[in-house]
Amino acid sequence: MNKLLLIVSILAFSTGVLAAEAKDIDHGSFQGRVVVEWLDDPFVPTMRLAEPFAYEQAKGKVWKVPQGYVIKGRGMPPLFRDLIGQPFYGGFRKASIVYDHATQDMKQPWDEAQLMFLEASIAEGVNESEAKAMYMLLRAQGSRWEVPGSRCYGSCHGKTEPLLWRSTVDEAVVNDLLAWVRRDNPSLLQIEQLAETAVLERGPHVFPLQPCLIFSGSTLVGRKC
């Protein structure tokens, strides 16, 4: 039994969450239509949204993309492009636009944005197992960020610098996980837990740190984060 199969077996036994018990995922609906203007860029396919667009989750949360937003597809990690395809040419174009904006806006938690992409993909017509496969790739290597107002702002990293990073992953494990998700259609909990086994460097402190400036009583002092 290889390492991945062993982990899957232990996880299913310890959590009581079996792939056969995976339930259908609730999904919401899109608001508006995707109208874009192609922009001249010799290196990156770039579009500008000509009309506002949004996705409303089943629980009522609305993810809005404003008119004029420039879409570059930067939100998708390299392995997503290699193993799934380009985000704006498949059957999940609408979901990709909303997710792309979320990764650039960074005002909502990254894990909620990834779950939104999963639900939006299914709403767009992607079958559940393939949507989960894409979700697994985002959980492993997708963009992660700190939302404004988190404890990292104003302490370790100041108040203006965006805190955005991606995990370093074991590509062999990711490939095994992709095949497993497509084959077994596991639960979201299993995917989230198993995706972490592919992560080698989690961050967010994957960049050089600067000394923090903090107050000790009434004195401003420096401290390593």
matplotlib code that plots the C-alpha trace (Angstrom):
import matplotlib.pyplot as plt

x = [0.0, 1.5, 1.7, -1.3, -3.6, -2.4, -3.2, -6.6, -7.4, -6.4, -8.3, -11.5, -11.2, -10.4, -12.9, -15.7, -16.0, -16.1, -16.1, -19.4, -21.0, -20.1, -23.2, -24.3, -22.8, -25.3, -24.6, -26.1, -26.4, -24.7, -25.9, -25.6, -23.7, -20.0, -19.2, -15.5, -13.2, -9.9, -6.9, -3.7, -1.0, 1.6, 2.3, -0.8, -4.4, -6.0, -9.7, -11.7, -15.1, -17.6, -20.5, -20.7, -21.0, -21.5, -22.0, -24.4, -23.7, -26.6, -26.3, -26.7, -23.2, -22.6, -19.2, -19.2, -16.9, -17.2, -17.4, -14.0, -12.1, -9.1, -8.9, -5.5, -6.0, -3.3, -5.4, -4.8, -1.6, 0.8, -0.3, -3.9, -2.9, -0.8, -3.2, -6.6, -6.1, -6.3, -9.0, -10.9, -11.2, -12.9, -16.4, -15.7, -15.0, -17.6, -16.4, -12.8, -13.6, -15.2, -12.4, -9.7, -11.3, -11.4, -7.6, -6.8, -9.3, -8.2, -11.0, -12.5, -10.7, -8.8, -10.4, -13.9, -12.9, -11.8, -15.0, -16.9, -15.0, -16.0, -19.7, -19.6, -18.0, -20.8, -23.4, -21.7, -22.1, -18.9, -19.6, -19.0, -15.9, -14.1, -15.0, -13.6, -10.4, -10.0, -10.8, -8.1, -5.5, -6.5, -6.3, -2.8, -1.2, -3.8, -3.2, -3.5, -3.7, -4.3, -7.5, -7.2, -7.4, -5.8, -3.2, -0.4, -1.1, 0.4, 2.7, 5.0, 4.3, 2.9, -0.4, 0.0, 1.9, -0.4, 0.2, -0.2, 1.6, 1.4, 2.4, 5.3, 4.0, 5.1, 3.9, 4.0, 1.6, -0.7, -0.9, -1.9, -4.5, -5.9, -6.4, -7.9, -10.4, -11.6, -11.9, -13.5, -15.4, -14.4, -15.9, -14.7, -13.3, -11.2, -9.9, -9.0, -7.1, -5.4, -4.4, -2.3, -0.1, 1.1, 2.3, 6.0, 6.1, 2.9, 3.8, 2.8, 6.3, 8.0, 9.6, 12.3, 10.9, 11.5, 11.7, 8.4, 7.9, 5.8, 5.1, 6.4, 4.6, 5.2, 8.5, 8.7, 10.9, 11.9, 11.1, 11.6, 8.4]
y = [0.0, 3.3, 6.3, 8.1, 5.0, 4.5, 8.1, 7.8, 4.7, 6.1, 9.3, 7.5, 5.3, 8.1, 10.6, 8.3, 10.2, 7.8, 8.7, 6.9, 9.3, 12.4, 14.5, 16.7, 20.2, 23.1, 25.7, 29.1, 31.1, 33.7, 37.2, 39.1, 37.9, 37.8, 40.5, 41.1, 43.2, 41.6, 43.8, 43.8, 41.9, 39.8, 37.6, 37.1, 36.8, 39.8, 40.9, 43.8, 43.1, 45.3, 44.7, 43.9, 40.2, 38.2, 34.8, 34.2, 31.2, 28.9, 30.5, 34.0, 35.4, 37.4, 37.7, 40.8, 41.6, 45.2, 46.6, 47.5, 44.7, 43.5, 39.7, 38.1, 34.7, 35.2, 33.5, 30.0, 28.2, 26.7, 23.1, 24.0, 25.2, 22.1, 19.5, 21.1, 23.7, 27.4, 29.0, 31.0, 28.4, 25.5, 24.9, 27.0, 30.4, 32.2, 30.7, 31.6, 35.2, 35.5, 33.6, 35.6, 38.8, 37.4, 36.5, 40.1, 41.8, 39.8, 41.1, 37.7, 34.7, 32.6, 29.3, 30.8, 32.0, 28.5, 27.0, 29.6, 28.5, 24.9, 25.8, 28.2, 25.6, 23.1, 25.9, 26.4, 22.8, 21.1, 17.6, 17.2, 15.0, 17.3, 20.4, 18.6, 17.8, 21.5, 22.4, 20.0, 21.8, 25.1, 23.8, 22.5, 25.3, 28.0, 31.6, 32.3, 35.7, 37.7, 39.8, 43.5, 43.9, 40.6, 40.4, 40.3, 43.8, 46.5, 44.0, 41.9, 43.4, 46.9, 48.1, 48.5, 45.6, 42.8, 39.5, 37.0, 33.7, 30.2, 26.9, 24.8, 21.3, 17.8, 17.4, 13.6, 13.6, 16.2, 13.9, 11.0, 13.1, 14.2, 10.7, 9.7, 12.6, 11.8, 8.1, 8.1, 11.5, 12.0, 14.4, 18.0, 17.3, 14.5, 16.7, 19.5, 17.2, 15.2, 18.3, 19.4, 16.2, 17.6, 20.9, 21.2, 24.9, 26.5, 30.1, 32.8, 33.7, 32.5, 35.8, 37.7, 39.2, 42.7, 43.5, 44.4, 47.7, 47.3, 49.2, 47.8, 50.0, 53.5, 52.6, 51.7, 48.6, 46.2, 42.5, 39.7, 38.1]
z = [0.0, -1.0, 1.3, -0.1, 0.2, 3.7, 4.6, 3.0, 4.9, 8.2, 7.6, 6.7, 9.8, 12.2, 11.0, 9.9, 6.7, 3.8, 0.1, -0.3, 2.2, 0.2, -0.3, -3.2, -2.9, -2.8, -5.3, -6.1, -9.3, -11.4, -11.7, -15.0, -18.0, -18.9, -21.5, -22.0, -24.1, -25.2, -24.4, -26.4, -24.4, -26.3, -23.3, -21.1, -22.4, -20.8, -20.8, -19.3, -17.9, -19.8, -17.4, -13.7, -12.8, -9.7, -8.2, -5.3, -3.1, -1.9, 1.5, 0.1, 0.1, -3.1, -4.8, -7.0, -9.9, -10.9, -14.4, -15.7, -13.8, -15.8, -15.9, -16.2, -14.6, -12.0, -9.3, -10.7, -9.6, -12.1, -11.4, -12.1, -15.5, -16.1, -14.9, -15.6, -18.3, -18.8, -16.6, -19.2, -22.0, -20.2, -18.8, -15.7, -17.2, -15.1, -11.9, -12.9, -13.3, -9.9, -8.3, -10.1, -8.7, -5.2, -5.3, -6.4, -4.1, -1.0, 1.2, 1.8, 3.4, 0.9, 1.9, 1.5, -2.0, -2.9, -1.7, -3.7, -6.8, -6.2, -5.9, -8.8, -11.0, -10.3, -10.9, -14.3, -15.2, -14.2, -12.7, -9.0, -9.1, -11.5, -9.5, -6.4, -8.3, -9.1, -5.5, -4.3, -6.5, -5.1, -1.5, -2.2, -4.2, -4.6, -3.5, 0.2, 1.8, 5.0, 4.9, 5.9, 9.6, 10.5, 13.2, 10.7, 9.5, 11.6, 13.5, 11.3, 7.9, 8.2, 7.0, 3.3, 1.9, 0.6, 2.3, -0.5, -1.0, -2.4, -0.9, -2.2, -3.0, -3.7, -7.3, -7.2, -4.2, -6.0, -9.0, -6.8, -5.0, -8.3, -9.5, -6.1, -6.1, -9.7, -8.9, -5.5, -5.3, -1.6, 0.8, 1.1, 4.5, 3.1, 0.3, 2.6, 5.0, 2.3, 0.3, 3.3, 2.9, -0.5, 1.1, 1.7, 2.6, 4.0, 4.6, 5.1, 6.2, 3.0, 2.4, 4.4, 7.6, 8.8, 12.6, 14.1, 15.8, 18.9, 22.1, 25.4, 27.9, 26.4, 24.6, 20.9, 20.5, 17.8, 17.8, 15.4, 14.2]

ax = plt.figure().add_subplot(projection="3d")
ax.plot(x, y, z, "-o")
ax.set_aspect("equal")
plt.show()
